[in-house]
Amino acid sequence: MLLNKPKFKKNIERIINLQKTNFLSLKTSMNSNKNRSKGGLKKKLNSRNKQYKSNKSRKNPNATAIKAFVEF
C-alpha cells in the first residue's frame, strides 16, 4: 500500500541514489588516498636517490686527494 504512493516511492529512489553516490565517492577517495600514499613514498625515495647521486658526484675522491696534496 505504502510503496504505491508516488511521494514515498520517490523518496526511496532518492535514498538509494544517495547511497550509490556515497559508496562511489568513498571508493574513489579510498583509491586516491592509496595512490597518494604510494606517490608520496615514490617521491620521497626519488628525492633521496637524487640527493645521494648529487652528493656522490660532488664528493669526487680524486679532487679531494688533489686538494689535500696541494695543501700539504
Backbone bond lengths (Angstrom), bond angles and torsions (degrees), N, CA, C in turn:
res aa  C-N    CA-C-N  psi(-1)  N-CA   C-N-CA  omega(-1)  CA-C   N-CA-C  phi
1 M - - - 1.454 - - 1.531 111.26 -
2 L 1.315 114.23 -50.84 1.460 119.59 -174.20 1.534 111.48 -70.74
3 L 1.327 115.50 -33.28 1.469 120.26 -178.22 1.521 112.71 -66.96
4 N 1.328 116.83 -26.01 1.460 120.25 -177.72 1.528 113.10 -76.00
5 K 1.314 117.52 -15.00 1.462 119.84 179.73 1.528 108.70 -72.03
6 P 1.335 116.98 127.94 1.464 119.84 -174.24 1.536 114.24 -60.96
7 K 1.333 116.65 -36.96 1.463 119.83 -178.40 1.534 110.51 -64.62
8 F 1.314 115.03 -43.65 1.463 121.21 -179.45 1.530 110.49 -64.78
9 K 1.343 114.65 -42.69 1.464 121.24 179.94 1.533 110.07 -61.15
10 K 1.320 115.21 -43.14 1.458 121.75 -179.49 1.532 110.69 -61.81
11 N 1.330 114.77 -42.87 1.464 119.98 179.57 1.523 111.59 -62.71
12 I 1.327 115.17 -42.38 1.470 119.67 179.14 1.530 110.01 -62.82
13 E 1.333 116.23 -44.65 1.470 119.95 179.00 1.526 110.82 -60.73
14 R 1.321 115.05 -41.43 1.464 120.06 -179.26 1.538 110.42 -63.22
15 I 1.325 115.09 -42.73 1.474 119.97 179.86 1.529 110.22 -63.88
16 I 1.327 116.24 -43.30 1.471 120.50 179.71 1.525 110.12 -62.00
17 N 1.333 116.51 -44.40 1.466 120.34 179.27 1.523 111.57 -62.96
18 L 1.324 116.01 -40.52 1.468 120.09 177.94 1.522 110.77 -61.43
19 Q 1.333 114.83 -42.85 1.467 119.22 179.75 1.527 110.46 -61.91
20 K 1.328 115.96 -41.62 1.473 120.48 179.18 1.522 110.36 -61.40
21 T 1.335 116.25 -48.51 1.471 119.46 -177.56 1.521 110.84 -66.00
22 N 1.332 116.96 -38.26 1.464 119.88 177.48 1.517 110.74 -60.56
23 F 1.327 115.21 -44.37 1.461 119.81 -179.31 1.523 110.52 -63.22
24 L 1.340 115.78 -44.23 1.463 119.55 -178.96 1.522 111.36 -64.50
25 S 1.336 116.03 -42.89 1.462 118.78 -179.22 1.523 110.30 -66.33
26 L 1.323 115.88 -36.89 1.462 120.29 178.25 1.526 109.93 -63.93
27 K 1.330 114.69 -43.25 1.461 120.34 -179.54 1.532 110.38 -61.92
28 T 1.325 116.99 -46.19 1.463 119.97 -178.57 1.517 110.92 -67.12
29 S 1.334 117.05 -38.28 1.465 118.64 179.65 1.522 110.14 -66.38
30 M 1.327 116.38 -37.22 1.465 119.56 177.72 1.520 110.14 -63.43
31 N 1.330 115.71 -43.48 1.462 119.91 179.19 1.515 111.06 -62.87
32 S 1.336 116.15 -44.16 1.458 119.08 -177.46 1.524 110.43 -65.74
33 N 1.344 116.80 -36.55 1.463 119.68 177.38 1.518 110.84 -64.40
34 K 1.327 114.95 -41.39 1.460 120.01 -179.96 1.530 109.56 -62.08
35 N 1.327 115.37 -46.59 1.460 119.73 -179.33 1.519 111.35 -66.50
36 R 1.328 114.97 -37.36 1.457 118.86 -178.70 1.528 109.82 -63.09
37 S 1.334 115.56 -42.88 1.465 118.49 -178.47 1.524 110.12 -66.84
38 K 1.320 116.28 -38.40 1.470 119.24 177.43 1.515 110.40 -63.88
39 G 1.325 114.89 -45.56 1.464 119.96 -178.76 1.513 111.19 -61.60
40 G 1.340 115.38 -40.67 1.458 119.82 179.68 1.512 111.14 -61.79
41 L 1.311 115.30 -42.64 1.458 120.39 -179.61 1.522 110.10 -65.07
42 K 1.330 115.26 -42.34 1.458 120.47 179.54 1.525 110.63 -61.65
43 K 1.343 115.21 -45.31 1.464 120.29 -179.86 1.519 110.52 -61.17
44 K 1.333 114.96 -42.70 1.465 119.80 -178.73 1.530 109.84 -61.46
45 L 1.332 115.78 -46.27 1.464 120.25 -179.46 1.518 110.73 -63.59
46 N 1.342 116.21 -41.98 1.459 120.06 179.93 1.516 111.01 -62.42
47 S 1.335 116.37 -42.95 1.462 119.29 -178.67 1.524 109.80 -66.16
48 R 1.328 116.51 -37.29 1.472 119.56 177.58 1.519 110.35 -64.28
49 N 1.331 115.86 -42.82 1.469 119.71 179.15 1.514 110.56 -62.00
50 K 1.336 115.96 -42.40 1.463 120.32 179.77 1.517 110.50 -62.58
51 Q 1.341 116.25 -43.87 1.465 120.26 178.92 1.520 110.06 -59.80
52 Y 1.331 115.51 -45.51 1.461 120.80 -178.49 1.523 110.27 -61.48
53 K 1.334 115.28 -45.22 1.466 119.58 -179.23 1.522 111.28 -63.92
54 S 1.351 116.12 -43.02 1.460 118.95 -177.58 1.529 110.23 -67.86
55 N 1.338 117.20 -38.42 1.462 120.16 177.46 1.521 110.62 -65.60
56 K 1.310 114.97 -39.73 1.462 121.00 -178.61 1.530 109.72 -62.54
57 S 1.343 115.73 -44.54 1.459 119.07 -177.52 1.530 110.72 -72.29
58 R 1.342 116.47 -31.04 1.460 119.71 -179.81 1.522 110.72 -71.08
59 K 1.320 114.97 -39.68 1.468 119.03 -178.24 1.523 109.51 -87.03
60 N 1.284 115.20 74.96 1.454 120.47 179.58 1.528 107.37 -80.06
61 P 1.332 117.98 116.38 1.471 119.50 -175.52 1.534 112.66 -61.14
62 N 1.329 116.56 -34.10 1.467 119.76 -179.72 1.519 110.74 -65.87
63 A 1.326 115.95 -41.43 1.460 120.68 -178.70 1.526 110.46 -63.76
64 T 1.324 116.94 -42.01 1.473 119.88 -179.90 1.524 110.09 -67.61
65 A 1.321 116.92 -36.85 1.468 120.43 178.93 1.528 109.63 -64.56
66 I 1.321 117.10 -43.52 1.470 121.81 179.97 1.526 109.24 -63.77
67 K 1.336 116.18 -43.04 1.463 121.75 -179.59 1.535 109.84 -60.63
68 A 1.323 116.31 -44.26 1.463 121.07 -179.86 1.528 110.14 -64.19
69 F 1.300 116.59 -39.62 1.470 121.78 -178.95 1.526 110.22 -65.92
70 V 1.340 116.26 -41.96 1.471 121.35 179.97 1.533 109.81 -65.32
71 E 1.327 116.70 -41.76 1.467 120.25 179.71 1.526 111.20 -67.58
72 F 1.302 117.35 -31.46 1.466 122.73 -178.16 1.521 108.64 -68.04
